[in-house]
Amino acid sequence: MIEIKNLTKRYGDKTAVDNVSFTVNDGEILGFLGPNGAGKSTTMNILTGYLSATEGQCIIGGHDILEEPTEAKKKIGYLPEHPPLYMDMTVDEYLSFMYDLKKVKVRASKKAHISAICDLVRITEVRGRVIKHLSKGYKQRVGIAQALLGNPEVLILDEPTVGLDPKQIIEIRTLIENLSQNHTVILSSHILSEIQAVCDRVIVISRGKIVADDTEENLSNRLSKDFRYEIRVEGPRKEVQQLLETMPQMKEVLFNGEKEKGVFEFQVEAKGNIDIRREMIKRINERGWMILGLRSSAMTLEDIFLQLTNDTYADEKAPVEPETEAAEAELGVEESVEEVFSAMEEAAVEESVPVDASAEDNKEEES
Amino acid sequence: MSAIFRRELQSYFKGPLGYIYLAIIFFFGGMYLQYQVGSVQTNEISTIFSNMFSIVLFTTPLLTMRLMSEDNRQKTDQALLTAPVSLGGIIWGKFLAAFMLFFIGICSTFVYFIVLSAMSSPDWTMFAGNFVGMLLLGAALIAIGLFLSAMTESQMIAAISAFAVMFLVMMLDSIAAILPTQLSFLSAAIAALSFMTPYNDFTSGILDASNIVYFISVAVVFNYFAIRVLEKKRWS
């Protein structure tokens, strides 16, 4: 559906996108992950014909965006980083204008089509209002509605959930998932959980280069080579730490602080691909102390970036051991709870059992 | 193109701009008519048109200042440039919207003509020639203003630069006249660029093809420049 070949974009001396190539198949949801300024928006702007590439080619549904722009653009619904809204128009006027501008051809009448889309993104109640008076969340949804006009085959959404509240974020994610049944979607975000929740495939982009292109699961597996956990133990602090440190497979033990009275949290990291949870629990139980919490340490977006942009990340795949899968399964269960949290904070905080708020805050500050 | 044309035309009347523009045109037009009928006591409509030259010159920036600059600022140009519309479609749509409002404004001269007809029998061919001249002048000036608007994100800068250019257009003949004799080749060139001379030909009843071509080509060239500005933005 979408084919990008050796795309390069230079602004003077600065290379914003550096020799990027990838293809997106029909019905695929592709996540574009990267920090701010990595080249996500530039790539999307080139794909949609807003910018021209310095070198390379973009083919949308068989049409080159430079050679047959009109044909290619008809296939695309685009939500840019800043939704392109005319502030002085009402939602209805704006959508009607965009409908005409895009030369939409649908079986339903124009009125019915716009109504259906308004229902879909839940802006029906504000249709008569002037856009500049809408809240950011509504503006964002009007932007999404505009992209959906005419049921384009390809949807390109640049950070679609920015400015939405957690409930809306989940709604939009569900919407995107539903849309993928008959659309090809490219979605960009710097929020890992968002990409994890929605996308089949993830492209990680950093400083204009693709540093990873894989399914979300493979990516996580490859990246969580190190086993890090946060463990909370009720017992004497020094002795607990000593016990953990003396474990043979232990690489590092860090004290996180006293989280409740008499309850201490440690961050532990095992050597290599060894799951040390069972051993840890066994040893602590033998001493009669209580474990009040154990979870995988968050793999934040930053961690992934540090790893992906680090030279130690080679292309070879790390062997996936059964323990890894077990760990992943556990994460999966916790994911849904966490989704709401991470969405609320818009931070790249990942799987965790909801603990007290202070711990959440600490974590956010760290990341 | 038609979607852009309709939106732009509507947006003039979303705020005060369109009304202010029409009010200025109607006010000065009416004033000159009153002067013509009340003080000079002729049915000569050409004088109204020639007096309107400077009014049109200095109100055109109002029409054009917002056309592209507002899109550049609000990033709505992204919607336009990623829609299946050509760059030419965008620029000509906007140009025609401004031209339409201008046309509505100068249609008031029909009323003047009817008023004059009620009292006397003015020459309608004269009126038609004047009207065509006015339309062509407006088209050329709007294209210049649109080009300036496309180059900036600020309505203010678009307006001020357009005013400056309009002032220059008005001064062209005077500049040509005051140049020293050593620079006579230059003064001929400057005089050739004059808007006033060809426009005055229209108001004095001369329908010269070269004047028509001149105004139309100015409009086409500046619209083409505006399209190039959009194109350049993609590549920079």
Interface residues (C-beta under 8 A of the other chain):
Chain A: Y11 N45 T48 G49 Y50 L51 S52 P69 T70 E71 K73 K74 I76 Y78 P80 H82 P84 L85 Y86 M87 D88 M89 E93 F97 M98 D100 L101 K102 K103 Q146
Chain B: S2 A3 I4 R6 R7 Q10 S11 K14 G15 Q74 K75 T76 D77 Q78 A79 L80 L81 T82 A83 P84 V85 S86 R234 W235 S236
